[in-house]
């Protein structure tokens, strides 16, 4: 059995009795029927790019959706199988003069996986998360029922309303609201309610021109001042942050990084005019950016170079931690935009006191969604990092934020759910799972602990 099916990008590893790779819906339905009759747990696997252990099985059978590769591009929408890689959808849409707005950093992610965790990424600043772009889903339940639902098709049972945080992004637990539709329920459910087979996704016309840039600053305060001022820029569709420690982490790979740079903002603006380009020159001067040595470009090659730069950050963090025999220790907390500076200050004060010199911060700062990345050298330091993350999860919720903005909670972080929701609210989620997955077969120990009645 290949380990590739049993672990995810964080290094978390599970175990399975069998790995199954159905070639079509009929074969998948047969597998689900056998699992239901024998009460065999099922875990659904996409491309393995997740960071919370959700696709890592805790026994039973693992079902890989890798053969569900259908892609059809139409005017304004695409029809995709669950196993389609995000990069292939982007390429197919681009060839038709369109684009799919959700842009998770890992373009090898499978479409089914991005739906299951309601992924977002760098362009969520303007376009929001995956849920917003799903128009139709075809989903198999463990009862054998096949749902083919479109946006607006209401669920056929009652649920209470569970309040959402004030953060712009949220992917922790089930989104519940009376009269809600099926798509909002399935998106973000982390593969615990049904098996996504196929999705219809909205596309937009490709912008006529795009200006992308990596703007360097000598200090964090100047970068954050610019951030606050640039959020309202018309057409801005990406606003990312990289701190000085993160820049230091990749300097050996990017030797052209300015020596004076101690912070950076990654920006992207669509349908730019000559006036927009001139305005950027003024902005850089106003906010003390290192204007002469910042990077800007308008070609596909430029944007790909900047995307690779951004991708090098989590990739290098992962390699650094794995070299010490540990799994990735990264956060996914987000707060309301008006508390972005407050939470960043809190992170730095606490980490500097308990974990100095062993972390870096980057991420989707336009949404006040910072990824804190700990770099433990041993198990003792990793334990300190997890204790800090537990504290940060509670602090994010206290500020009106979320314990999971785009990765979900999976198995590694499910303990944070109790900070976000009351016991009664979590019990309501359990009832929904029992209704759609009566024997609690799907995604065991993902998002929720296995109830006592199903324990072996």
ZAMITOR-393326 format. One line per field, with one value per residue (C-alpha): residue number from 1; residue in one letter; x, y, z. Coordinates in Angstrom, 3 decimals, decimal comma. Example, Ala and Ser with C-alpha at 12.3 -4.5 7.8 and 13.67 -1.06 7.14 Angstrom:
i	c(1:2) $
aa	c(a:s) $
c1	c(12,300:13,670) $
c2	c(-4,500:-1,060) $
c3	c(7,800:7,140) $
//
This chain:
i	c(1:2:3:4:5:6:7:8:9:10:11:12:13:14:15:16:17:18:19:20:21:22:23:24:25:26:27:28:29:30:31:32:33:34:35:36:37:38:39:40:41:42:43:44:45:46:47:48:49:50:51:52:53:54:55:56:57:58:59:60:61:62:63:64:65:66:67:68:69:70:71:72:73:74:75:76:77:78:79:80:81:82:83:84:85:86:87:88:89:90:91:92:93:94:95:96:97:98:99:100:101:102:103:104:105:106:107:108:109:110:111:112:113:114:115:116:117:118:119:120:121:122:123:124:125:126:127:128:129:130:131:132:133:134:135:136:137:138:139:140:141:142:143:144:145:146:147:148:149:150:151:152:153:154:155:156:157:158:159:160:161:162:163:164:165:166:167:168:169:170:171:172:173:174:175:176:177:178:179:180:181:182:183:184:185:186:187:188:189:190:191:192:193:194:195:196:197:198:199:200:201:202:203:204:205:206:207:208:209:210:211:212:213:214:215:216:217:218:219:220:221:222:223:224:225:226:227:228:229:230:231:232:233:234:235:236:237:238:239:240:241:242:243:244:245:246:247:248:249:250:251:252:253:254:255:256:257:258:259:260:261:262:263:264:265:266:267:268:269:270:271:272:273:274:275:276:277:278:279:280:281:282:283:284:285:286:287:288:289:290:291:292:293:294:295:296:297:298:299:300:301:302:303:304:305:306:307:308:309:310:311:312:313:314:315:316:317:318:319:320:321:322:323:324:325:326:327:328:329:330:331:332:333:334:335:336:337:338:339:340:341:342:343:344:345:346:347:348:349:350:351:352:353:354:355:356:357:358:359:360:361:362:363:364:365:366:367:368:369:370:371:372:373:374:375:376:377:378:379:380:381:382:383:384:385:386:387:388:389:390:391:392:393:394:395:396:397:398:399:400:401:402:403:404:405:406:407:408:409:410:411:412:413:414:415:416:417:418:419:420:421:422:423:424:425:426:427:428:429:430:431:432:433:434:435:436:437:438:439:440:441:442:443:444:445:446:447:448:449:450:451:452:453:454:455:456) $
aa	c(x:x:x:x:x:x:x:x:x:x:x:x:x:x:x:x:x:x:x:x:x:x:x:x:x:x:x:x:x:x:x:x:x:x:x:x:x:x:x:x:x:x:x:x:x:x:x:x:x:x:x:x:x:x:x:x:x:x:x:x:x:x:x:x:x:x:x:x:x:x:x:x:x:x:x:x:x:x:x:x:x:x:x:x:x:x:x:x:x:x:x:x:x:x:x:x:x:x:x:x:x:x:x:x:x:x:x:x:x:x:x:x:x:x:x:x:x:x:x:x:x:x:x:x:x:x:x:x:x:x:x:x:x:x:x:x:x:x:x:x:x:x:x:x:x:x:x:x:x:x:x:x:x:x:x:x:x:x:x:x:x:x:x:x:x:x:x:x:x:x:x:x:x:x:x:x:x:x:x:x:x:x:x:x:x:x:x:x:x:x:x:x:x:x:x:x:x:x:x:x:x:x:x:x:x:x:x:x:x:x:x:x:x:x:x:x:x:x:x:x:x:x:x:x:x:x:x:x:x:x:x:x:x:x:x:x:x:x:x:x:x:x:x:x:x:x:x:x:x:x:x:x:x:x:x:x:x:x:x:x:x:x:x:x:x:x:x:x:x:x:x:x:x:x:x:x:x:x:x:x:x:x:x:x:x:x:x:x:x:x:x:x:x:x:x:x:x:x:x:x:x:x:x:x:x:x:x:x:x:x:x:x:x:x:x:x:x:x:x:x:x:x:x:x:x:x:x:x:x:x:x:x:x:x:x:x:x:x:x:x:x:x:x:x:x:x:x:x:x:x:x:x:x:x:x:x:x:x:x:x:x:x:x:x:x:x:x:x:x:x:x:x:x:x:x:x:x:x:x:x:x:x:x:x:x:x:x:x:x:x:x:x:x:x:x:x:x:x:x:x:x:x:x:x:x:x:x:x:x:x:x:x:x:x:x:x:x:x:x:x:x:x:x:x:x:x:x:x:x:x:x:x:x:x:x:x:x:x:x:x:x:x:x:x:x:x:x:x:x:x:x:x:x:x:x:x) $
c1	c(0,000:1,472:2,071:1,090:-2,556:-2,259:-0,732:-1,319:0,886:1,330:3,036:0,146:-0,177:-3,113:-3,740:-6,240:-7,248:-7,659:-7,214:-9,888:-9,793:-13,215:-13,266:-16,820:-19,988:-21,350:-18,210:-18,220:-21,857:-20,974:-18,129:-20,390:-23,065:-20,514:-19,177:-22,677:-23,572:-20,373:-20,242:-16,771:-15,488:-14,730:-12,293:-12,350:-9,031:-8,316:-4,811:-3,338:-2,650:-4,606:-2,920:-5,139:-5,132:-8,692:-7,880:-5,765:-7,832:-8,260:-8,801:-11,356:-11,212:-9,735:-11,438:-9,317:-11,283:-8,330:-10,107:-12,982:-11,244:-14,031:-13,626:-16,114:-15,710:-18,816:-19,608:-19,683:-19,266:-17,242:-18,300:-15,550:-15,034:-13,896:-10,413:-9,606:-6,549:-7,077:-4,237:-5,963:-9,203:-7,311:-5,585:-8,785:-10,667:-7,806:-7,801:-11,451:-10,764:-12,218:-10,986:-12,045:-11,642:-10,756:-6,969:-5,616:-1,815:-1,481:-2,668:-2,335:-5,306:-8,276:-11,558:-13,401:-10,950:-11,321:-15,102:-14,846:-12,802:-14,297:-10,806:-10,056:-6,474:-4,879:-7,710:-10,321:-9,654:-11,893:-13,711:-14,358:-14,100:-15,043:-18,621:-19,488:-18,562:-20,353:-23,572:-24,293:-23,049:-23,480:-22,935:-23,227:-24,429:-23,573:-27,279:-26,923:-28,840:-27,372:-27,944:-27,812:-28,493:-28,178:-27,791:-31,037:-32,220:-33,166:-32,291:-35,264:-34,960:-34,913:-31,740:-31,126:-29,182:-25,592:-24,036:-21,049:-17,958:-17,279:-14,164:-14,386:-13,407:-14,623:-14,336:-14,905:-17,839:-21,115:-22,810:-26,411:-29,385:-33,116:-34,056:-30,401:-29,468:-27,573:-24,526:-23,886:-24,188:-21,820:-19,185:-16,847:-18,138:-14,693:-15,930:-17,976:-21,472:-21,195:-18,821:-18,551:-18,488:-18,884:-19,384:-20,565:-18,449:-18,942:-16,332:-15,702:-14,341:-10,569:-9,439:-7,961:-4,836:-3,375:-0,669:1,063:3,742:5,759:6,318:9,133:9,371:12,082:9,695:6,365:4,658:5,117:3,740:0,685:0,062:0,093:-2,194:-4,842:-4,690:-4,682:-7,610:-10,200:-8,268:-10,643:-9,876:-7,404:-7,884:-4,890:-3,332:-0,868:1,726:5,212:7,191:10,956:11,523:9,674:11,779:14,915:13,713:13,760:16,737:18,954:16,456:15,746:19,149:17,770:15,656:16,577:18,851:16,952:13,540:11,950:8,356:6,490:3,000:2,008:-0,609:-2,570:-4,964:-7,166:-8,109:-5,464:-5,129:-2,126:-3,577:-3,632:0,022:0,940:-1,014:1,144:4,261:2,687:1,553:4,999:6,500:3,733:4,129:7,931:8,142:11,452:10,114:13,235:13,765:10,186:9,043:6,220:5,057:2,073:2,719:1,634:5,298:5,599:2,518:3,739:7,097:5,330:3,053:6,083:7,630:4,486:4,355:8,000:7,056:4,882:7,009:10,200:8,481:7,355:10,809:12,425:10,096:10,228:14,030:13,642:11,344:8,190:4,907:3,987:2,903:0,942:-2,140:-5,308:-6,954:-8,632:-10,198:-12,360:-10,401:-10,621:-8,777:-6,015:-3,289:-4,431:-4,108:-0,779:0,580:-0,715:0,899:4,266:4,192:3,326:5,644:8,568:8,149:7,828:9,273:11,767:13,407:11,530:8,627:7,522:4,216:2,716:-0,684:-3,892:-3,587:-6,204:-8,691:-6,882:-5,982:-2,389:-0,607:1,727:4,380:6,359:9,761:10,371:13,707:12,439:9,301:9,538:9,466:6,593:4,590:5,195:3,988:0,778:0,089:0,491:-1,844:-4,459:-4,206:-4,321:-7,439:-9,272:-8,003:-9,146:-12,667:-12,631:-11,955:-14,893:-12,820:-12,542:-10,377:-10,240:-10,434:-9,701:-8,098:-10,855:-10,006:-9,511:-8,009:-5,114:-7,173:-10,656:-10,111:-10,564:-14,223:-15,270:-13,784:-15,866:-19,211:-21,241:-21,911:-25,495:-24,338:-21,908:-24,680:-26,788:-23,967:-23,846:-27,565:-27,067:-24,273:-26,437:-29,211:-27,000:-24,476:-26,416:-23,575:-20,965:-18,892:-17,529:-14,388:-14,212:-12,403:-12,322:-13,865:-15,566:-14,489:-16,253:-19,285:-19,204:-22,020:-19,873:-16,611:-15,339) $
c2	c(0,000:3,359:5,839:8,561:7,661:7,718:11,116:14,742:17,765:18,409:15,025:13,638:9,908:7,524:3,827:1,879:-1,720:-1,123:1,650:1,722:3,779:3,631:4,423:5,778:6,474:2,930:1,434:4,022:3,212:-0,468:0,304:2,491:-0,224:-2,817:-0,438:0,292:-3,407:-4,250:-0,977:-0,264:3,315:5,293:8,158:10,175:11,296:13,995:15,060:15,056:18,800:19,284:20,401:18,953:15,175:15,066:12,754:10,472:7,393:6,147:2,551:1,149:1,873:4,871:5,914:7,962:10,119:10,524:9,003:11,502:13,821:15,222:18,878:20,728:24,462:26,432:30,110:31,229:27,828:24,621:21,063:19,242:15,836:15,704:14,513:17,395:19,346:23,058:23,895:21,961:23,841:27,148:26,189:25,012:28,152:30,381:28,768:29,848:33,436:32,855:32,210:30,430:32,912:30,667:30,439:28,200:28,285:24,594:24,318:20,517:20,451:18,405:20,208:17,848:18,671:22,421:22,036:19,868:22,451:25,544:26,594:30,185:31,392:34,604:35,987:35,504:39,135:40,085:36,914:35,048:31,305:28,255:28,069:31,283:29,747:26,393:26,210:22,477:19,346:15,635:13,831:10,220:9,550:6,391:5,499:5,036:8,205:10,301:14,028:16,174:19,617:23,120:26,437:27,253:23,660:23,611:20,760:18,551:18,667:21,288:22,735:25,568:28,685:28,660:32,134:32,868:34,743:38,276:37,145:37,382:33,713:30,714:26,936:25,253:22,910:22,847:26,028:25,644:27,918:27,168:26,890:26,680:24,961:21,728:23,389:25,538:22,427:20,220:22,904:22,946:19,681:18,068:14,886:13,863:14,136:12,855:12,035:14,805:13,336:16,368:20,122:22,926:25,987:29,585:31,200:34,879:36,577:36,878:40,445:42,268:43,145:42,337:44,132:42,016:43,030:42,172:45,384:45,421:47,514:48,078:47,339:45,782:49,005:50,610:47,487:47,439:51,167:50,483:47,495:49,568:52,235:49,852:47,598:49,833:50,059:49,386:46,112:44,898:41,139:40,001:41,436:39,086:39,607:38,187:39,079:39,501:36,080:34,436:36,384:35,205:31,618:31,684:33,971:31,061:30,223:33,864:35,506:38,577:39,490:43,018:42,897:45,786:44,113:43,173:42,846:42,521:42,840:40,775:42,566:41,924:44,293:43,434:45,497:48,117:51,349:53,630:55,775:52,756:52,071:55,696:55,537:52,651:54,795:57,403:54,780:53,275:56,664:57,606:54,465:54,294:51,168:50,162:51,371:50,973:47,356:46,107:43,651:44,359:42,614:42,254:39,036:35,466:34,617:37,400:36,203:32,619:33,745:35,577:32,581:30,342:32,847:32,702:28,903:28,654:29,954:27,042:24,592:25,719:25,737:22,142:20,969:22,705:21,022:17,614:17,701:17,577:14,558:16,532:17,415:20,901:23,323:26,103:28,096:28,948:31,494:34,666:37,663:40,563:43,014:45,725:43,428:42,412:44,520:43,566:39,840:40,218:42,194:39,544:36,743:38,480:39,309:35,758:33,983:36,279:35,474:31,690:30,838:33,494:33,126:29,949:31,177:33,256:34,796:35,187:34,871:36,480:39,686:41,439:39,180:39,434:35,794:35,219:31,882:31,524:28,913:27,446:25,916:23,506:21,726:18,918:17,437:19,672:22,805:21,348:20,892:24,534:25,519:23,504:25,098:28,534:27,603:26,493:29,923:31,681:29,763:30,987:34,540:34,603:33,587:36,166:38,821:37,661:35,440:31,799:28,815:27,738:30,110:27,873:24,546:23,021:21,252:17,667:15,373:17,565:20,574:19,266:20,162:23,835:23,329:23,636:27,151:28,256:26,697:25,773:22,109:22,570:23,921:21,046:18,610:20,117:19,344:15,776:15,399:16,479:13,945:11,171:12,028:11,846:9,267:7,187:4,810:7,586:5,900:8,909:10,667:9,030:11,244:14,114:17,261:15,314:12,577:9,289:9,004:6,173:4,245:3,760:2,938:-0,609) $
c3	c(0,000:-1,044:1,757:-0,714:-0,134:3,649:4,362:3,458:2,820:6,554:6,990:9,029:8,354:8,743:8,138:6,061:5,494:1,787:-0,818:-3,522:-6,735:-8,445:-12,142:-12,278:-10,324:-10,637:-9,127:-6,350:-5,514:-5,297:-2,867:-0,732:-0,625:0,531:3,157:4,445:4,687:6,584:8,592:7,162:7,669:4,507:4,045:0,822:-0,625:-3,131:-4,114:-0,611:-0,467:2,771:5,971:8,706:8,185:6,888:3,974:6,166:7,095:10,633:9,571:7,160:3,432:1,682:-1,568:-3,966:-6,412:-8,769:-11,793:-11,736:-14,206:-16,358:-17,392:-19,582:-20,125:-21,058:-21,290:-17,647:-16,009:-15,879:-15,071:-13,178:-11,672:-8,067:-9,046:-11,399:-10,294:-9,729:-12,128:-14,916:-14,373:-14,415:-17,673:-19,357:-18,336:-19,485:-22,936:-23,244:-22,127:-18,657:-15,135:-11,960:-9,090:-6,090:-5,965:-3,181:-3,048:-3,935:-7,551:-7,447:-5,048:-6,276:-6,919:-4,566:-1,800:-2,293:-2,018:1,076:2,979:1,300:0,228:-0,646:-1,185:-2,344:-4,501:-1,771:-0,851:-3,770:-4,774:-1,529:-0,910:-2,996:-1,683:-3,525:-6,901:-6,705:-8,734:-8,659:-6,891:-7,469:-4,170:-2,983:0,573:2,526:2,438:-1,334:-2,101:-4,932:-4,653:-7,766:-6,398:-7,744:-5,993:-4,187:-3,707:-0,036:2,313:3,201:6,997:9,730:11,211:13,670:12,783:13,988:14,100:11,895:13,074:11,860:9,999:6,207:5,885:7,872:7,388:10,734:11,265:9,342:8,197:9,412:8,812:8,422:4,751:3,637:0,413:-0,048:-1,560:1,499:3,685:1,681:1,063:4,033:5,531:5,072:3,422:6,469:4,965:1,403:-1,439:-4,017:-7,536:-9,747:-9,504:-11,718:-10,992:-12,069:-14,304:-15,008:-18,127:-17,902:-17,183:-20,162:-18,186:-14,788:-12,839:-10,205:-7,760:-4,687:-2,749:-0,215:2,962:5,545:8,415:9,317:10,415:6,999:5,326:7,602:7,030:3,293:3,774:5,515:2,822:-0,157:0,774:-1,002:-4,309:-7,183:-8,933:-6,305:-6,142:-4,089:-0,926:0,757:3,491:4,101:7,221:7,486:9,025:6,142:3,645:5,447:5,195:1,375:0,751:-0,270:-3,023:-3,942:-3,768:-5,547:-2,508:-1,372:1,681:3,285:2,961:6,290:5,050:1,768:0,346:-2,695:-4,796:-7,971:-9,735:-12,680:-15,753:-15,059:-17,009:-17,474:-14,682:-12,343:-13,060:-12,363:-9,101:-7,877:-8,235:-5,947:-3,450:-3,084:-2,316:0,121:2,222:2,246:0,116:-1,394:-4,722:-6,843:-5,849:-5,600:-8,277:-10,728:-13,882:-16,195:-18,105:-17,379:-16,776:-14,182:-12,318:-12,363:-10,950:-8,135:-7,512:-7,174:-4,775:-2,617:-2,832:-1,767:1,684:2,933:0,968:2,734:6,115:5,570:4,489:7,480:9,966:8,250:8,369:12,154:11,955:12,769:11,049:9,927:12,654:10,946:11,860:9,942:12,262:10,961:12,682:11,525:9,383:12,041:14,478:12,077:13,677:17,165:16,561:14,776:17,728:20,122:18,119:18,147:21,851:22,859:20,428:21,199:24,883:24,540:21,104:19,989:16,600:15,695:13,570:10,606:9,524:6,051:4,464:3,374:5,328:3,189:4,991:8,375:7,889:8,963:8,738:11,721:11,002:13,880:13,180:16,074:16,264:18,517:20,088:23,150:20,983:18,958:22,164:23,070:19,607:19,934:23,327:21,771:18,912:21,420:23,048:19,666:18,621:21,697:21,184:17,550:18,595:21,404:18,750:16,647:14,389:13,390:14,328:10,658:7,730:4,743:5,690:7,808:11,060:9,944:12,563:13,653:14,760:15,566:19,242:18,289:17,318:20,961:21,097:18,116:19,030:22,098:22,986:21,788:18,420:17,957:18,902:16,080:13,650:14,965:14,255:10,653:10,238:11,717:9,286:6,175:7,411:9,978:10,828:10,995:8,276:6,395:7,586:10,999:13,509:11,034:12,486:15,304:17,681:17,023:19,318:21,853:20,161:17,037:18,767:18,267) $
//
